[in-house]
Amino acid sequence: MLRVFLTIVLPLLLPTALYLLWIGSFGAESGIGAAWWRAVPWIWLAGAGALLLAMVLFVVTVHFGSSQQGVYVPPRWEGGRIIPGHVESKGGR
């Protein structure tokens, strides 16, 4: 659940949250009223969130993990119990 939050939810919402915090902290000083909510650049914030999400997913899928050499054996039912999936070396099966 934390991985989903850090790799999907946070990158999508981070630009909007930062923008709203910035407007909230500096908007009170400049006298912006209730109409500021309609002036929020939703398209730009959604685009920035989608771009940040794409970058995070690219970095996570390309730069983390290691390639497995061998053949993947899926989980199976054997002798009344489930044998979990695993990777066997290419030589034997």
C-alpha positions, 0 to 999 in steps of 0.5 A: 500500500505504501509503494502504491502511495509513493509511486502513484498517488504522491506524484499525481497530487504533489504539484497540486498540493505544493501549488495550493500551499504556495497560494495559501501562504502568499495569497492571504497577503495579496488579498485574494478572496474566494474567487482564487479557487476558480483561477487555479490552473487545473490543466497545468497541475494535472499535466505536471502530476502526470509528467511527474508520475511518468518520470517516477514510474520510469525510474522505478521500473528501469533503475531498480531491481535486477534481471533474473537469469533463468526460467520462471516456474509459476506457483503450482499445487503439489502434494496438498500444498502450494509451491510458490513461484520461483526462478530456476537456472537455465540448465535444469528444470 
